[in-house]
């Protein structure tokens, strides 16, 4: 099974998938970079917090010591009673400096002098030097004052950092859910617009009739489609040359046959007139009838070549009525009296070539006379809107038979003489000029017969 997927769909899908992957890769790289930057920002925040709290804690401890400098007079601190030390330590541990971080301030021996409310001393590691320490649950920054009497440990929960990082990533990813679909729609729209010349080329080929072999215009063809357009034009030129050769051969053959066939008919008629043998006379008549059929066939082939290759549009409009009247008089001169012609009083102007109109109407009438019932006349009618109709009595034709009758050399179920090209010539002229030829059975307003209708291009 062959893959006949749309180039537009595949191109849009490929570009959309590539853009989506690039968006996701960019988001992942950005998230990784931001994660590292946020870690640096958080650590700098811990460092700044420790550096702000340590001087304040030193000042508070001095005030709680009633003006005595507990940092410079360590001996006085040991001389105070144990009860006072316990009281000061409990009061110091209840000092609240804010809820942003947890911290503890210790002395040289590691005793807690100050802490944030609710701080758990067990989460703070012992002071081992200035810097950061990462525990299982916290990121801790350790620092000391210049004289080394006080140390501070500031801790931030790792869970809090993770929550903030997730919020940041969520804020980064959520817009992608709106941006990516919009990008895909934009890509599909742009791809469709970019492939518009391909659709225009397809429509140009689709709108053409079977007889239109003119080259494709290449004025607005993109550079990528020029080889395709050039290849199609080369193919059209080859087809045009082949069709012209075929039509020329058919027309020349039919024309060249007329003179020898006419001479052969004359010889058959002479033989029939000079002989007195009944059998020879009968054979001469049969030869004459056969040659006349050949003559009619050659005339039809010339008409078909004219319909397929000749110019069917005139430079100026002309009245259709005299043309139809001339064709009807020609039938009367040959002894055919079963044709009734109905023409409107006002002129009916058409740009269709008069020769093409004559060929069209002649074949319509001949087809009706040959295949219609001999008991009723054939009616040819020209309406004011340019519709030519020819109707004849006879049996009703099926839809399948009507479709076959438009094919070449199709004579249907009849024993009358004919070439089987009449309706094919009518259809060829109609197709080349954009007209619509209809075969209606039964006739309009009747229960039997056949009616052929052609709408001429009028002004």
VOPAGU-2260 file (C-alpha; in pm, 1 decimal, decimal comma):
REM VOPAGU-2260
SITE   aa  ch    i         X         Y         Z
SITE  UNK   A    0       0,0       0,0       0,0
SITE  UNK   A    1     151,6     331,4    -110,2
SITE  UNK   A    2     185,6     627,5     121,4
SITE  UNK   A    3     -14,0     920,1     -18,3
SITE  UNK   A    4      11,9    1154,5     276,3
SITE  UNK   A    5     -17,3    1525,4     223,0
SITE  UNK   A    6     307,1    1721,2     187,3
SITE  UNK   A    7     140,2    2008,3     369,5
SITE  UNK   A    8      47,2    1787,2     664,4
SITE  UNK   A    9     389,2    1621,8     680,5
SITE  UNK   A   10     570,8    1955,0     655,5
SITE  UNK   A   11     351,5    2118,4     918,8
SITE  UNK   A   12     386,1    1816,0    1147,1
SITE  UNK   A   13     764,8    1800,5    1105,0
SITE  UNK   A   14     817,1    2172,3    1163,2
SITE  UNK   A   15     567,7    2175,1    1450,0
SITE  UNK   A   16     737,5    1879,1    1618,7
SITE  UNK   A   17    1079,1    2039,8    1575,4
SITE  UNK   A   18     956,7    2370,5    1719,2
SITE  UNK   A   19     789,4    2190,4    2009,9
SITE  UNK   A   20    1108,0    2000,6    2091,7
SITE  UNK   A   21    1308,8    2322,7    2069,9
SITE  UNK   A   22    1063,9    2495,5    2303,8
SITE  UNK   A   23    1086,8    2209,5    2553,7
SITE  UNK   A   24    1467,2    2193,8    2527,3
SITE  UNK   A   25    1490,5    2569,0    2577,1
SITE  UNK   A   26    1256,8    2545,8    2877,1
SITE  UNK   A   27    1466,4    2262,0    3028,9
SITE  UNK   A   28    1794,0    2450,7    2977,9
SITE  UNK   A   29    1641,1    2768,2    3117,9
SITE  UNK   A   30    1503,2    2580,5    3418,3
SITE  UNK   A   31    1842,0    2421,0    3485,7
SITE  UNK   A   32    2018,2    2755,8    3458,1
SITE  UNK   A   33    1761,1    2930,9    3674,5
SITE  UNK   A   34    1784,0    2655,2    3932,7
SITE  UNK   A   35    2157,3    2715,8    3969,7
SITE  UNK   A   36    2110,1    3091,3    3979,1
SITE  UNK   A   37    1836,5    3061,8    4240,4
SITE  UNK   A   38    2061,7    2849,0    4457,2
SITE  UNK   A   39    2323,2    3123,8    4443,8
SITE  UNK   A   40    2059,6    3386,1    4526,7
SITE  UNK   A   41    1929,2    3181,5    4820,2
SITE  UNK   A   42    2281,0    3129,1    4954,3
SITE  UNK   A   43    2360,2    3497,7    4922,9
SITE  UNK   A   44    2035,6    3566,6    5109,5
SITE  UNK   A   45    2147,6    3342,4    5394,5
SITE  UNK   A   46    2485,2    3513,4    5406,4
SITE  UNK   A   47    2326,4    3860,6    5409,5
SITE  UNK   A   48    2081,0    3753,9    5678,9
SITE  UNK   A   49    2359,7    3627,2    5901,6
SITE  UNK   A   50    2560,5    3945,2    5851,5
SITE  UNK   A   51    2260,4    4160,7    5941,8
SITE  UNK   A   52    2152,1    3960,5    6248,5
SITE  UNK   A   53    2494,7    3914,2    6409,3
SITE  UNK   A   54    2556,0    4286,4    6494,3
SITE  UNK   A   55    2198,5    4323,2    6617,0
SITE  UNK   A   56    2233,5    4014,1    6835,8
SITE  UNK   A   57    2560,0    4148,6    6981,3
SITE  UNK   A   58    2388,5    4478,6    7069,3
SITE  UNK   A   59    2091,9    4301,9    7228,8
SITE  UNK   A   60    2317,4    4080,6    7436,2
SITE  UNK   A   61    2503,3    4387,0    7566,1
SITE  UNK   A   62    2178,3    4551,5    7675,5
SITE  UNK   A   63    2061,4    4234,2    7846,6
SITE  UNK   A   64    2392,8    4226,9    8030,6
SITE  UNK   A   65    2302,0    4569,6    8198,3
SITE  UNK   A   66    2576,0    4751,7    8016,0
SITE  UNK   A   67    2846,8    4495,0    8092,4
SITE  UNK   A   68    3038,0    4380,0    7792,3
SITE  UNK   A   69    3001,8    4004,6    7795,5
SITE  UNK   A   70    3237,3    3981,1    7497,8
SITE  UNK   A   71    3527,5    4171,7    7651,4
SITE  UNK   A   72    3481,6    4063,8    8015,3
SITE  UNK   A   73    3432,2    3694,5    8002,4
SITE  UNK   A   74    3533,3    3667,5    8370,0
SITE  UNK   A   75    3235,3    3873,8    8481,4
SITE  UNK   A   76    3011,0    3648,6    8292,3
SITE  UNK   A   77    3141,3    3345,3    8484,7
SITE  UNK   A   78    3105,4    3523,6    8817,8
SITE  UNK   A   79    2731,5    3581,7    8779,4
SITE  UNK   A   80    2506,2    3337,4    8951,0
SITE  UNK   A   81    2376,4    3029,2    8774,2
SITE  UNK   A   82    2019,4    3149,0    8822,7
SITE  UNK   A   83    2084,1    3475,1    8640,6
SITE  UNK   A   84    2256,5    3288,3    8357,0
SITE  UNK   A   85    1962,0    3054,1    8318,6
SITE  UNK   A   86    1719,4    3346,3    8313,6
SITE  UNK   A   87    1919,7    3542,6    8059,6
SITE  UNK   A   88    1958,3    3233,0    7840,2
SITE  UNK   A   89    1582,7    3160,1    7846,3
SITE  UNK   A   90    1504,7    3521,3    7765,6
SITE  UNK   A   91    1762,3    3526,1    7489,6
SITE  UNK   A   92    1623,2    3212,6    7330,8
SITE  UNK   A   93    1280,6    3375,3    7309,4
SITE  UNK   A   94    1405,1    3675,4    7111,3
SITE  UNK   A   95    1224,0    3695,5    6778,1
SITE  UNK   A   96    1392,5    3861,8    6482,8
SITE  UNK   A   97    1157,1    3744,0    6209,8
SITE  UNK   A   98    1007,0    3435,1    6047,5
SITE  UNK   A   99    1209,9    3431,8    5723,0
SITE  UNK   A  100    1485,8    3207,8    5848,0
SITE  UNK   A  101    1582,2    3012,9    6157,5
SITE  UNK   A  102    1900,9    3108,8    6334,3
SITE  UNK   A  103    2088,2    3060,0    6658,3
SITE  UNK   A  104    2362,5    3268,9    6813,8
SITE  UNK   A  105    2614,7    3081,2    7027,9
SITE  UNK   A  106    2913,2    3170,0    7235,8
SITE  UNK   A  107    3254,9    3009,2    7214,8
SITE  UNK   A  108    3144,3    2710,1    7422,2
SITE  UNK   A  109    2846,8    2648,8    7185,8
SITE  UNK   A  110    2580,4    2763,5    7429,5
SITE  UNK   A  111    2276,8    2921,8    7260,2
SITE  UNK   A  112    2249,9    3291,1    7350,4
SITE  UNK   A  113    1985,2    3399,8    7098,4
SITE  UNK   A  114    1760,4    3218,0    6854,0
SITE  UNK   A  115    1459,3    3275,2    6637,2
SITE  UNK   A  116    1131,3    3170,9    6790,4
SITE  UNK   A  117    1061,6    2804,8    6739,0
SITE  UNK   A  118    1415,3    2729,3    6618,8
SITE  UNK   A  119    1529,1    2371,5    6683,2
SITE  UNK   A  120    1897,1    2379,7    6793,9
SITE  UNK   A  121    1943,2    2022,7    6673,5
SITE  UNK   A  122    1920,6    2124,3    6307,5
SITE  UNK   A  123    2219,9    2356,3    6339,8
SITE  UNK   A  124    2558,3    2186,9    6315,7
SITE  UNK   A  125    2846,9    2292,2    6536,5
SITE  UNK   A  126    3058,5    2578,6    6415,4
SITE  UNK   A  127    3352,8    2447,3    6216,7
SITE  UNK   A  128    3437,3    2755,7    6018,2
SITE  UNK   A  129    3276,1    3021,7    5807,4
SITE  UNK   A  130    3078,6    2886,4    5511,2
SITE  UNK   A  131    2781,7    2678,2    5400,1
SITE  UNK   A  132    2682,7    2338,3    5529,2
SITE  UNK   A  133    2412,1    2123,4    5373,4
SITE  UNK   A  134    2226,9    1882,7    5599,2
SITE  UNK   A  135    1952,4    1637,6    5510,8
SITE  UNK   A  136    1682,2    1897,9    5566,9
SITE  UNK   A  137    1845,2    2242,4    5565,9
SITE  UNK   A  138    2097,8    2466,1    5400,6
SITE  UNK   A  139    2298,9    2633,6    5682,4
SITE  UNK   A  140    2537,4    2926,8    5675,7
SITE  UNK   A  141    2788,2    2960,2    5960,7
SITE  UNK   A  142    2965,7    3283,6    6052,8
SITE  UNK   A  143    3136,7    3454,2    6347,7
SITE  UNK   A  144    3206,2    3806,7    6465,7
SITE  UNK   A  145    3554,4    3958,5    6426,8
SITE  UNK   A  146    3669,5    3874,0    6782,1
SITE  UNK   A  147    3533,4    3519,7    6759,6
SITE  UNK   A  148    3323,8    3542,9    7079,7
SITE  UNK   A  149    2992,5    3487,5    6897,2
SITE  UNK   A  150    2896,3    3249,4    6617,0
SITE  UNK   A  151    2574,9    3246,2    6418,0
SITE  UNK   A  152    2407,6    2970,2    6218,2
SITE  UNK   A  153    2129,2    3064,5    5975,0
SITE  UNK   A  154    1925,0    2778,4    5829,0
SITE  UNK   A  155    1671,4    2757,9    5546,2
SITE  UNK   A  156    1463,1    2444,3    5484,7
SITE  UNK   A  157    1547,4    2262,6    5162,8
SITE  UNK   A  158    1176,8    2187,8    5120,5
SITE  UNK   A  159    1106,7    2559,6    5104,2
SITE  UNK   A  160    1364,0    2600,9    4829,1
SITE  UNK   A  161    1217,4    2306,0    4639,9
SITE  UNK   A  162     867,1    2453,0    4667,1
SITE  UNK   A  163     986,1    2788,9    4534,5
SITE  UNK   A  164    1173,9    2615,4    4254,1
SITE  UNK   A  165     863,3    2417,1    4159,3
SITE  UNK   A  166     659,8    2736,4    4148,0
SITE  UNK   A  167     921,3    2895,5    3926,8
SITE  UNK   A  168     925,0    2594,6    3691,4
SITE  UNK   A  169     547,4    2588,3    3685,8
SITE  UNK   A  170     543,5    2953,8    3586,7
SITE  UNK   A  171     792,6    2870,9    3313,4
SITE  UNK   A  172     610,8    2565,2    3178,0
SITE  UNK   A  173     248,5    2680,3    3197,6
SITE  UNK   A  174     284,4    2944,0    2924,5
SITE  UNK   A  175     416,1    2671,5    2693,4
SITE  UNK   A  176      77,0    2501,2    2702,1
SITE  UNK   A  177     -63,6    2811,7    2533,3
SITE  UNK   A  178     239,9    2904,6    2323,0
SITE  UNK   A  179     296,6    2560,6    2166,3
SITE  UNK   A  180     -61,6    2516,8    2027,9
SITE  UNK   A  181     -55,6    2873,2    1897,6
SITE  UNK   A  182     281,8    2804,5    1737,0
SITE  UNK   A  183     146,2    2488,3    1573,4
SITE  UNK   A  184    -152,3    2680,1    1435,8
SITE  UNK   A  185      75,8    2954,1    1307,6
SITE  UNK   A  186     304,5    2695,0    1144,6
SITE  UNK   A  187       8,2    2521,0     978,2
SITE  UNK   A  188    -120,0    2856,5     851,2
SITE  UNK   A  189     222,1    2961,5     718,2
SITE  UNK   A  190     284,6    2622,1     554,0
SITE  UNK   A  191     -55,8    2635,1     389,0
SITE  UNK   A  192      13,2    2984,1     258,9
SITE  UNK   A  193     359,2    2884,1     139,0
SITE  UNK   A  194     214,3    2590,5     -55,7
SITE  UNK   A  195     -52,6    2808,4    -216,5
SITE  UNK   A  196     134,1    2808,0    -553,8
SITE  UNK   A  197     111,7    2426,7    -555,3
SITE  UNK   A  198    -266,4    2444,8    -504,5
SITE  UNK   A  199    -292,0    2714,2    -773,5
SITE  UNK   A  200    -100,2    2491,8   -1013,6
SITE  UNK   A  201    -331,5    2199,6    -937,8
SITE  UNK   A  202    -641,7    2417,9    -986,5
SITE  UNK   A  203    -502,2    2549,0   -1314,7
SITE  UNK   A  204    -466,1    2193,4   -1441,8
SITE  UNK   A  205    -806,2    2088,1   -1302,9
SITE  UNK   A  206    -994,8    2375,4   -1466,4
SITE  UNK   A  207    -855,3    2296,1   -1809,6
SITE  UNK   A  208   -1064,9    2109,1   -2058,6
SITE  UNK   A  209    -949,3    1802,6   -2244,7
SITE  UNK   A  210    -867,7    2010,9   -2553,3
SITE  UNK   A  211    -675,9    2288,4   -2376,0
SITE  UNK   A  212    -308,4    2211,4   -2431,2
SITE  UNK   A  213    -173,7    2564,9   -2397,2
SITE  UNK   A  214     141,6    2609,4   -2183,5
SITE  UNK   A  215     107,2    2682,6   -1813,6
SITE  UNK   A  216     181,4    3043,0   -1715,3
SITE  UNK   A  217     509,6    3070,6   -1526,6
SITE  UNK   A  218     494,0    3433,9   -1417,2
SITE  UNK   A  219     410,1    3363,5   -1051,2
SITE  UNK   A  220     556,1    3014,5   -1023,6
SITE  UNK   A  221     809,9    2985,1    -735,9
SITE  UNK   A  222    1161,6    2876,8    -818,5
SITE  UNK   A  223    1106,3    2532,2    -665,0
SITE  UNK   A  224     805,8    2464,2    -892,1
SITE  UNK   A  225     963,1    2586,2   -1214,8
SITE  UNK   A  226    1105,7    2240,6   -1307,1
SITE  UNK   A  227     759,9    2085,8   -1256,7
SITE  UNK   A  228     591,3    2357,9   -1461,4
SITE  UNK   A  229     853,7    2324,0   -1735,4
SITE  UNK   A  230     809,0    1945,0   -1741,0
SITE  UNK   A  231     430,7    1979,2   -1768,9
SITE  UNK   A  232     467,9    2232,0   -2051,0
SITE  UNK   A  233     700,0    1996,4   -2237,2
SITE  UNK   A  234     448,0    1716,1   -2196,3
SITE  UNK   A  235     166,1    1941,4   -2317,6
SITE  UNK   A  236     370,8    2035,9   -2622,4
SITE  UNK   A  237     431,9    1669,3   -2705,3
SITE  UNK   A  238      62,4    1587,3   -2659,6
SITE  UNK   A  239     -35,7    1884,8   -2872,1
SITE  UNK   A  240     199,3    1774,9   -3149,6
SITE  UNK   A  241      64,0    1419,7   -3131,7
SITE  UNK   A  242    -299,2    1537,0   -3142,7
SITE  UNK   A  243    -228,8    1774,3   -3431,0
SITE  UNK   A  244     -60,2    1493,9   -3623,2
SITE  UNK   A  245    -356,6    1265,2   -3558,9
SITE  UNK   A  246    -612,1    1528,1   -3660,7
SITE  UNK   A  247    -411,9    1630,2   -3964,9
SITE  UNK   A  248    -385,9    1268,4   -4073,8
SITE  UNK   A  249    -758,8    1211,0   -4030,1
SITE  UNK   A  250    -851,1    1532,5   -4211,5
SITE  UNK   A  251    -606,3    1476,9   -4497,5
SITE  UNK   A  252    -706,7    1114,1   -4535,3
SITE  UNK   A  253   -1075,5    1200,5   -4545,1
SITE  UNK   A  254   -1011,3    1481,7   -4792,7
SITE  UNK   A  255    -795,2    1268,4   -5020,5
SITE  UNK   A  256   -1056,3     992,2   -5021,5
SITE  UNK   A  257   -1330,0    1217,5   -5157,0
SITE  UNK   A  258   -1199,8    1234,5   -5514,4
SITE  UNK   A  259   -1130,7     862,7   -5570,1
SITE  UNK   A  260   -1449,9     765,8   -5389,4
SITE  UNK   A  261   -1651,7    1004,8   -5605,2
SITE  UNK   A  262   -1485,8     856,9   -5914,3
SITE  UNK   A  263   -1561,3     505,2   -5796,5
SITE  UNK   A  264   -1926,7     597,3   -5739,8
SITE  UNK   A  265   -1946,9     736,6   -6090,4
SITE  UNK   A  266   -1797,2     418,9   -6232,7
SITE  UNK   A  267   -2044,4     203,2   -6036,6
SITE  UNK   A  268   -2333,6     413,1   -6163,6
SITE  UNK   A  269   -2202,0     380,7   -6520,3
SITE  UNK   A  270   -2172,3       4,8   -6490,2
SITE  UNK   A  271   -2526,8     -17,6   -6360,5
SITE  UNK   A  272   -2652,8     198,4   -6650,4
SITE  UNK   A  273   -2469,0       6,1   -6920,8
SITE  UNK   A  274   -2529,2    -351,2   -6806,5
SITE  UNK   A  275   -2838,3    -550,1   -6882,1
SITE  UNK   A  276   -2765,5    -835,5   -6643,7
SITE  UNK   A  277   -2971,3    -814,4   -6321,2
SITE  UNK   A  278   -2698,4    -968,8   -6109,3
SITE  UNK   A  279   -2435,8    -723,7   -6231,8
SITE  UNK   A  280   -2674,9    -434,5   -6182,9
SITE  UNK   A  281   -2741,7    -543,2   -5824,8
SITE  UNK   A  282   -2371,5    -569,2   -5747,9
SITE  UNK   A  283   -2312,1    -224,7   -5897,1
SITE  UNK   A  284   -2583,8     -82,9   -5671,8
SITE  UNK   A  285   -2428,0    -246,8   -5367,4
SITE  UNK   A  286   -2087,8    -105,6   -5462,1
SITE  UNK   A  287   -2241,6     240,6   -5502,0
SITE  UNK   A  288   -2412,1     218,3   -5160,2
SITE  UNK   A  289   -2088,8     108,8   -4996,4
SITE  UNK   A  290   -1893,4     389,9   -5159,1
SITE  UNK   A  291   -2155,9     643,4   -5049,6
SITE  UNK   A  292   -2121,1     521,0   -4690,0
SITE  UNK   A  293   -1746,8     565,8   -4726,2
SITE  UNK   A  294   -1806,4     917,5   -4858,1
SITE  UNK   A  295   -2027,0    1001,5   -4559,8
SITE  UNK   A  296   -1767,5     857,1   -4325,1
SITE  UNK   A  297   -1494,5    1071,8   -4477,9
SITE  UNK   A  298   -1714,7    1381,5   -4440,8
SITE  UNK   A  299   -1779,4    1298,7   -4076,1
SITE  UNK   A  300   -1407,9    1250,9   -4014,7
SITE  UNK   A  301   -1339,1    1591,1   -4165,8
SITE  UNK   A  302   -1608,7    1745,4   -3944,5
SITE  UNK   A  303   -1459,2    1574,7   -3639,6
SITE  UNK   A  304   -1112,1    1703,5   -3729,3
SITE  UNK   A  305   -1261,3    2051,1   -3772,6
SITE  UNK   A  306   -1435,0    2024,8   -3434,9
SITE  UNK   A  307   -1121,2    1905,9   -3256,6
SITE  UNK   A  308    -856,6    2124,0   -3415,8
SITE  UNK   A  309   -1024,2    2424,2   -3576,1
SITE  UNK   A  310   -1105,3    2761,5   -3430,8
SITE  UNK   A  311   -1458,0    2752,7   -3291,5
SITE  UNK   A  312   -1491,6    3113,2   -3168,4
SITE  UNK   A  313   -1549,0    3399,2   -3412,2
SITE  UNK   A  314   -1421,4    3754,4   -3373,2
SITE  UNK   A  315   -1772,1    3899,4   -3406,3
SITE  UNK   A  316   -2116,4    3776,7   -3312,5
SITE  UNK   A  317   -2352,7    3663,4   -3585,6
SITE  UNK   A  318   -2719,1    3576,5   -3610,5
SITE  UNK   A  319   -2780,6    3203,5   -3572,7
SITE  UNK   A  320   -3111,9    3195,6   -3761,4
SITE  UNK   A  321   -2977,3    3224,3   -4119,8
SITE  UNK   A  322   -2731,5    2942,0   -4053,2
SITE  UNK   A  323   -3002,1    2704,6   -3932,3
SITE  UNK   A  324   -3228,6    2808,8   -4219,5
SITE  UNK   A  325   -2951,9    2735,6   -4471,6
SITE  UNK   A  326   -2894,2    2387,7   -4326,9
SITE  UNK   A  327   -3268,3    2313,2   -4337,6
SITE  UNK   A  328   -3289,4    2422,2   -4703,1
SITE  UNK   A  329   -2995,3    2196,7   -4783,2
SITE  UNK   A  330   -3187,3    1898,2   -4644,1
SITE  UNK   A  331   -3491,9    1997,4   -4848,2
SITE  UNK   A  332   -3283,6    2012,0   -5167,7
SITE  UNK   A  333   -3171,5    1653,4   -5107,7
SITE  UNK   A  334   -3534,9    1542,5   -5084,1
SITE  UNK   A  335   -3570,8    1532,4   -4704,2
SITE  UNK   A  336   -3907,4    1683,8   -4611,8
SITE  UNK   A  337   -3950,1    1555,0   -4256,6
SITE  UNK   A  338   -3774,9    1851,8   -4093,1
SITE  UNK   A  339   -3977,9    2127,1   -3927,7
SITE  UNK   A  340   -3770,1    2430,8   -3830,5
SITE  UNK   A  341   -3897,6    2675,0   -3567,0
SITE  UNK   A  342   -3707,6    3005,9   -3538,2
SITE  UNK   A  343   -3770,9    3309,4   -3316,4
SITE  UNK   A  344   -3864,6    3644,6   -3465,4
SITE  UNK   A  345   -3576,8    3833,7   -3302,3
SITE  UNK   A  346   -3210,4    3773,1   -3392,5
SITE  UNK   A  347   -3012,5    3535,8   -3171,8
SITE  UNK   A  348   -2648,7    3649,3   -3164,9
SITE  UNK   A  349   -2363,8    3412,1   -3081,6
SITE  UNK   A  350   -1983,0    3429,3   -3099,8
SITE  UNK   A  351   -1963,6    3063,4   -3198,5
SITE  UNK   A  352   -1811,8    3022,1   -3543,9
SITE  UNK   A  353   -2083,8    2989,0   -3812,1
SITE  UNK   A  354   -1915,7    2678,3   -3958,1
SITE  UNK   A  355   -1919,0    2518,4   -3611,9
SITE  UNK   A  356   -2289,2    2604,9   -3572,1
SITE  UNK   A  357   -2360,7    2448,9   -3912,0
SITE  UNK   A  358   -2170,0    2130,8   -3828,4
SITE  UNK   A  359   -2345,4    2112,7   -3491,0
SITE  UNK   A  360   -2698,5    2156,0   -3626,7
SITE  UNK   A  361   -2640,4    1930,7   -3930,8
SITE  UNK   A  362   -2530,2    1640,7   -3712,1
SITE  UNK   A  363   -2823,1    1692,7   -3474,7
SITE  UNK   A  364   -3071,1    1677,8   -3762,8
SITE  UNK   A  365   -2901,5    1383,9   -3938,8
SITE  UNK   A  366   -2897,2    1185,9   -3616,0
SITE  UNK   A  367   -3270,0    1249,3   -3561,8
SITE  UNK   A  368   -3361,5    1167,6   -3923,6
SITE  UNK   A  369   -3157,7     846,7   -3930,5
SITE  UNK   A  370   -3258,1     704,6   -3593,8
SITE  UNK   A  371   -3600,9     855,4   -3526,5
SITE  UNK   A  372   -3939,8     719,9   -3621,3
SITE  UNK   A  373   -4034,6     771,8   -3986,7
SITE  UNK   A  374   -4397,9     829,8   -3890,7
SITE  UNK   A  375   -4339,4    1176,2   -3741,6
SITE  UNK   A  376   -4139,2    1477,6   -3848,7
SITE  UNK   A  377   -3819,7    1591,4   -3684,5
SITE  UNK   A  378   -3854,5    1926,9   -3508,1
SITE  UNK   A  379   -3560,4    2167,7   -3491,8
SITE  UNK   A  380   -3609,0    2467,6   -3266,8
SITE  UNK   A  381   -3400,3    2774,9   -3180,5
SITE  UNK   A  382   -3499,1    2951,9   -2859,2
SITE  UNK   A  383   -3435,9    3318,5   -2783,8
SITE  UNK   A  384   -3180,4    3225,6   -2514,7
SITE  UNK   A  385   -2964,7    3049,3   -2774,7
SITE  UNK   A  386   -3072,7    2689,8   -2708,5
SITE  UNK   A  387   -3086,9    2467,2   -3015,2
SITE  UNK   A  388   -3301,6    2155,5   -2977,4
SITE  UNK   A  389   -3377,8    1877,1   -3222,7
SITE  UNK   A  390   -3636,2    1613,1   -3127,8
SITE  UNK   A  391   -3766,4    1301,9   -3297,4
SITE  UNK   A  392   -4020,3    1032,8   -3219,5
SITE  UNK   A  393   -3912,8     682,4   -3130,3
SITE  UNK   A  394   -3853,5     448,6   -2839,5
SITE  UNK   A  395   -3727,4     575,7   -2506,3
SITE  UNK   A  396   -3353,1     530,2   -2455,2
SITE  UNK   A  397   -3199,7     406,2   -2131,4
SITE  UNK   A  398   -2941,6     608,8   -1939,9
SITE  UNK   A  399   -2663,1     361,0   -2016,6
SITE  UNK   A  400   -2739,0     373,9   -2389,4
SITE  UNK   A  401   -2744,1     755,0   -2385,3
SITE  UNK   A  402   -2398,7     756,0   -2224,4
SITE  UNK   A  403   -2263,8     518,1   -2489,6
SITE  UNK   A  404   -2410,4     712,3   -2782,4
SITE  UNK   A  405   -2171,9    1003,7   -2715,5
SITE  UNK   A  406   -1874,6     778,8   -2784,2
SITE  UNK   A  407   -1716,9     754,2   -3126,3
SITE  UNK   A  408   -1846,1     496,6   -3374,5
SITE  UNK   A  409   -2129,7     400,1   -3137,0
SITE  UNK   A  410   -2451,8     351,7   -3333,8
SITE  UNK   A  411   -2670,1     195,1   -3068,5
SITE  UNK   A  412   -2933,0     -69,6   -3141,0
SITE  UNK   A  413   -3031,5      36,1   -3493,8
SITE  UNK   A  414   -3015,6    -103,9   -3844,1
SITE  UNK   A  415   -3003,7     232,9   -4021,5
SITE  UNK   A  416   -2695,2     361,3   -4196,8
SITE  UNK   A  417   -2467,4     591,8   -4004,6
SITE  UNK   A  418   -2110,0     641,8   -3893,8
SITE  UNK   A  419   -2165,5     663,9   -3520,0
SITE  UNK   A  420   -1984,0     999,9   -3509,4
SITE  UNK   A  421   -2273,6    1248,0   -3505,8
SITE  UNK   A  422   -2323,4    1277,5   -3130,5
SITE  UNK   A  423   -1947,2    1254,2   -3073,7
SITE  UNK   A  424   -1898,0    1559,3   -3298,3
SITE  UNK   A  425   -2170,5    1745,2   -3108,3
SITE  UNK   A  426   -2009,3    1659,6   -2775,5
SITE  UNK   A  427   -1662,1    1763,4   -2900,1
SITE  UNK   A  428   -1782,5    2107,2   -3012,6
SITE  UNK   A  429   -1973,7    2154,8   -2686,7
SITE  UNK   A  430   -1678,2    2058,4   -2469,3
SITE  UNK   A  431   -1433,2    2281,8   -2654,3
SITE  UNK   A  432   -1659,6    2587,5   -2632,2
SITE  UNK   A  433   -1784,1    2534,2   -2277,1
SITE  UNK   A  434   -2137,9    2452,5   -2386,5
SITE  UNK   A  435   -2357,3    2182,2   -2238,8
SITE  UNK   A  436   -2505,2    1916,7   -2468,6
SITE  UNK   A  437   -2797,5    1715,2   -2327,7
SITE  UNK   A  438   -2967,0    1403,8   -2461,3
SITE  UNK   A  439   -3315,9    1379,8   -2313,1
SITE  UNK   A  440   -3535,4    1072,0   -2349,7
SITE  UNK   A  441   -3832,7    1086,0   -2357,5
SITE  UNK   A  442   -3881,5    1426,1   -2520,9
SITE  UNK   A  443   -3983,9    1720,1   -2305,9
SITE  UNK   A  444   -4361,7    1713,3   -2265,8
SITE  UNK   A  445   -4390,2    1375,3   -2441,8
SITE  UNK   A  446   -4372,9    1009,9   -2340,2
SITE  UNK   A  447   -4150,5     886,0   -2622,4
SITE  UNK   A  448   -3868,2     992,1   -2849,3
SITE  UNK   A  449   -3531,8    1161,8   -2802,1
SITE  UNK   A  450   -3437,7    1528,9   -2781,3
SITE  UNK   A  451   -3085,1    1673,7   -2813,0
SITE  UNK   A  452   -3034,7    2020,9   -2662,6
SITE  UNK   A  453   -2731,2    2250,2   -2687,7
SITE  UNK   A  454   -2706,2    2595,5   -2528,8
SITE  UNK   A  455   -2502,0    2827,9   -2751,1
SITE  UNK   A  456   -2287,1    3105,5   -2601,5
SITE  UNK   A  457   -2489,7    3422,5   -2666,8
SITE  UNK   A  458   -2455,8    3791,7   -2591,2
